[in-house]
């Protein structure tokens, strides 16, 4: 990780409460233990779990308000489980289709004592079951923005805010998505990736429909 990103990550991690820091310690220990048999994260990132995964997730915690969040394609819990740890009292729905990763998520949620509920299944099938409706939806390294908007549309159409971390190609993803969807977006500089942005999606009005051709 670049020096600037590393310093920013260290600052984020250093600002958490003692309780949050303790739960992150438990999370990291369990992740490393399960990684030996489950391959939950890329092996090359194991040496920088806190900087690469925890800090990158933590930066989302204060970018939207709401007591119920949904994290799509949670994988090993980034950013959803980290947000559940950082935002005391926030209910986080972790949506994941891989049964092995779901088993880890359930274990990690119990070990850290956070109010996170794990949903095993396809995103399209799970979202209609979430009640109350989440007011914030997140996804990290899951799909292009265009595809993310399609997946998250059932929540965004009900007023949820989308928080989607993106890399250096964020601008082209925004341009492509704007060809198919109506929405407002803030491109917030990433605290840990100098080239990255957090795309905060607001006022989502759904898919752009083609206008009928004027017969004249």
Steps between C-alpha positions, in 0.01 A plus 500: 500500500629848415642703788216754494238225497682317778509810720130567438416138581698518823317820596160340437591195705647714776181703543268213587380442855664246727192278467511513121875433499446194718233361269722560197775303677258208544386528139857498369596200713199299382556602138859381512395173664227425247714615207715188537214282378243732340709741285280795597724777364776522243815349657703799383291732721544304825800709599294819494155397619454815705623746239360325193166379638415650840592863430349489151174384659511736799502808278143423391357499852444875524398571140128428552253488786263217573434225753464222241765429236530229236832376363483316168749225422654525847767236445718498812309796643632807320364754544184370673637328808752779564215753481297293747797509737565873456137620513373381837129421488478492121338188356690372197370240257786303342393348167725226363441200273811296596403262784857476632530877530156516662619253764795725577283813510263342751792391715671840484177684584453280808865535604489880478148532640363726228139517371576367154267254327638273230283420198617212283370529145492703185462874546187514283328242720610642835429874466117467496521319836682779687273669753523778601630628169870600525571869462860443388636238260868421447707273277876471457680338209180330387411635154510803273289797609250431222446146630502613864217742434298221342559276802432770759208662313228350728656685796614813317151552356370512859741777592806309620840663458761297309865497610725330246882519522663518158852520360658726243240414234215648707439781247445265208272282715293807588474599135388154393247467782351841417409369155254253657399643838378827650684592820711760677846407618776641718853382419665517843880460504607176660693543822723201427530492119626822336344395168175366644163653577198403708196542275207614711180445302201722580161582347487179302208508253549170324580395149485741208231387257524577130269769373256410223598621156313810380297382195527845344 
